[in-house]
Amino acid sequence: MKVLVLLTILMQSLSLIAQVHDRKGNIYGLWGYNRSVYAQSDIRFSGLNYDFIAYDVKAADFPSEFDPKTRFGINTFSIPQYNYRLGYFITNSISISAGLDHMKYVVKNSQEVLVDGFVGEGYGAYSGTYNDRLVPLNSSFFTLEHTDGLNYVSIEVDKHWLLWCHENNRHMLDWFAGGGLGIMVPRSDVTVFGEPAINVFHVAGEAVSLQTGFKATFFKHLYLVGTAKAGISRMHDILTTENGGRAQQNIGWFQGSWQVGYVGKLK
């Protein structure tokens, strides 16, 4: 008799878990904001009569101050560093999604960088050959910002594990982990020796990333998601100046973000 009771309880538990995990066919959308930190990066600049590399360049993100009018305004909600994503559960525990991480990247001016390469005639005090020369970084040398932005367009695949579920099956907590692959489409603001920037959106390279986080579901349809993501962006064709200049750099980054969203069945 005791064995029968235990089997009944076990079957009921398995039935509940199966019901909770019946997410195949669900579609979801997410929107939120991020903060990012960046590893030091080597940046190569090439253009009209110059080709040089600046080593171990430091950079930071460029967050907007919290202002409800900005973050919830129809014309201003996309000014801060944001994320959005649209996903689909291909099984009860695996989802695939597409989205955009709009990060911002600004090279710090208050630093000195080692430079290798050459700068030809016509660039004043900067003309000459560089061999591990320490150069103060300022606007007359170069500036580089991906502030509109360091845009990562990606496809991500995630595995989801249920950690907790309310007895009414309407509130639950998941842990997820996965990876992504995509392209970098920055709109960069770059000046080299004072030459004007071209400042247009451009496919500059590709990136890979890993992410993990927690997802809380409320009332069966509302999402609150916190995500930690690390990636490497390889950008080998950054547009810089109007006279055909280019830059190349690989950026390692770590991003923390939160999003809100909605999930429901795809009819």
Secondary structure, 3 states (H helix, E strand, C coil): CHHHHHHHHHHHHHHHHHHHCCCCCEEEEEEEEEEEEECCEEEEEEECCEEEEEEEECEECCCCCCCHHHHCCCCCCCCCCEEEEEEEECCCCEEEEEEEEEEEEEECCCCEEEEEEEECCCCHHHCEEEEEEEEECCCCCEEEEEEEEEEEEEEEEEEEEEEEECCCCCCEEEEEEEEEEEEECCECEEEECCECECCCECCCEEEEEEEEEEEEEECCCEEEEEEEEEEEEEEEEEECECCCCEEEEEEEEEEEEEEEEEEEECC
